Amino acid sequence: MKIAKLSSLDRASAAVTSGKLWRAKEILAGHIGSTGYTPELFAAYGKVLAQMNDSKEAGKYLLLSGLENDEDKAAIELYVSSVREKPYTWIRSQFPSSARNLSSEKYPQSVYSQLRELGFPEHLAGRQEKTPFAKSSKWKEGAAIILGFTILGLIVVGLLHGLYVVGKWLFT
């Protein structure tokens, strides 16, 4: 019998239902940090934060979700009023990386227009996908190890030769 794996949204919803808001927050925060931009996930996290009375932070995530409804508007307005006079670069730096690294066309239209009202530029460049550094080849690693041992060996030989010369001079 195969057991179906619950999505993070389902697990968070179950935690909220059982009154464990802190657990729902942990589940969603971990998922936001490890996945790309998902409006539904941001909305769920914002709603959990709102239930925990963290209205300003809830407003940020609800704004970024673009899925707000009438009950979310107060939290969104609280967040917007708290950042209205700040430069867009600072506001963007406070977003989670999955939302911060998006280009303007990747945001839902409602989010993009609200960000424009906060002073974001018309064309917002996203961060390029990180390419992993090329792994150094095995021969380079081997050559570095051999070079290190060669230098260490020469130092040991030099010290032994020095002790031999000094010992010969002292005892003759």
C-alpha positions in Angstrom: 0.0 0.0 0.0 1.4 3.3 -1.1 1.0 6.3 1.3 0.4 9.6 -0.5 2.8 12.4 0.5 1.0 15.6 1.6 2.1 18.8 0.0 3.5 21.6 2.2 0.2 23.5 1.8 -1.8 20.5 3.0 0.5 19.9 6.0 0.4 23.6 6.9 -3.4 23.5 6.6 -3.6 20.5 8.9 -1.3 22.3 11.4 -3.6 25.4 11.3 -6.7 23.2 11.8 -5.1 21.6 14.8 -4.2 25.0 16.3 -0.5 24.7 15.7 0.1 28.0 13.9 3.8 27.9 14.8 4.2 24.6 13.0 2.3 25.8 9.9 4.7 28.8 9.9 7.7 26.5 10.0 6.4 24.3 7.2 5.6 27.2 4.9 8.7 29.2 5.7 10.9 26.2 4.9 9.1 25.6 1.7 9.4 29.3 0.6 13.1 29.1 1.2 13.5 25.9 -0.8 11.2 26.5 -3.8 10.6 29.1 -6.4 8.0 31.9 -6.3 4.5 30.4 -5.8 1.7 32.9 -5.2 -0.4 30.3 -3.4 2.4 29.5 -1.0 3.0 33.2 -0.3 -0.7 33.7 0.3 -0.9 30.7 2.7 2.2 32.0 4.6 0.7 35.5 4.8 -2.6 34.2 6.2 -0.8 32.2 8.9 1.2 35.3 9.8 -2.0 37.3 10.0 -3.5 34.7 12.4 -0.4 35.0 14.5 -1.0 38.8 14.6 2.2 39.6 12.6 0.1 41.9 10.4 3.0 43.9 8.8 4.9 40.8 7.7 1.7 39.1 6.7 1.0 42.1 4.5 4.3 41.7 2.7 3.6 38.1 1.8 0.0 38.8 0.9 1.1 41.6 -1.4 3.6 39.4 -3.1 1.1 36.6 -3.6 -1.3 38.8 -5.6 -4.1 36.7 -4.3 -5.4 39.1 -1.7 -9.1 39.4 -0.8 -11.0 42.0 1.3 -9.8 40.5 4.6 -6.2 40.8 3.5 -6.3 44.5 2.5 -5.7 45.9 6.0 -2.5 43.8 6.4 -1.3 44.8 2.9 -2.0 48.5 3.5 -0.1 48.3 6.9 2.9 46.8 5.1 2.7 49.3 2.2 2.4 52.3 4.5 5.5 51.1 6.5 7.7 50.9 3.4 6.2 53.7 1.2 9.0 56.2 1.8 11.8 53.7 1.5 13.9 53.2 -1.7 12.7 50.3 -3.9 16.1 48.6 -3.5 15.7 48.4 0.3 12.1 47.1 -0.1 13.2 44.5 -2.6 16.0 43.4 -0.3 13.5 42.5 2.4 11.7 40.1 0.1 12.5 36.4 0.3 15.0 35.4 -2.4 12.4 33.5 -4.4 10.5 36.8 -4.9 13.5 39.1 -4.8 15.2 37.4 -7.8 12.3 37.7 -10.2 12.2 40.0 -13.2 9.2 42.3 -13.5 7.3 40.1 -16.0 7.4 37.1 -13.7 5.2 38.8 -11.0 1.4 38.6 -11.3 0.1 41.8 -12.9 -1.6 42.9 -9.6 1.7 42.5 -7.7 3.7 44.3 -10.4 1.3 47.3 -10.4 1.5 47.6 -6.6 5.3 47.4 -6.7 5.3 50.2 -9.4 3.3 52.3 -7.0 6.1 51.8 -4.4 8.7 53.2 -6.8 9.9 50.0 -8.5 11.3 50.6 -12.0 9.2 49.6 -15.0 11.7 46.9 -16.1 13.0 45.0 -13.1 15.8 42.6 -14.0 15.8 39.3 -12.2 18.9 37.6 -11.0 20.5 35.2 -13.4 20.3 31.5 -12.5 23.5 30.6 -10.6 25.7 28.3 -12.5 27.8 26.1 -10.3 31.5 26.6 -10.5 33.3 24.1 -12.8 34.7 21.3 -10.8 38.4 21.2 -10.9 39.7 18.2 -12.6 41.3 15.3 -10.7 44.7 15.9 -12.1 44.9 19.5 -10.8 43.9 18.3 -7.3 46.5 15.5 -7.6 49.2 17.9 -8.8 48.5 20.3 -5.9 48.8 17.4 -3.4 52.1 16.2 -4.9 53.5 19.7 -4.9 52.5 20.2 -1.3 54.2 16.9 -0.2 57.3 17.8 -2.3 57.7 21.1 -0.6 57.2 19.5 2.8 59.7 16.8 2.0 62.3 19.4 0.9 61.8 21.3 4.2 62.3 18.1 6.2 65.5 17.1 4.2 66.8 20.7 4.7 66.3 20.5 8.4 67.9 17.0 8.7 70.9 18.2 6.6 71.2 21.3 8.9 71.1 19.2 12.0 73.8 16.9 10.5 76.1 19.8 9.7 75.6 21.4 13.1 76.1 18.1 14.9 79.3 17.4 12.9 80.6 20.8 13.7 79.8 20.6 17.4 81.2 17.1 18.0 84.4 17.2 15.9 
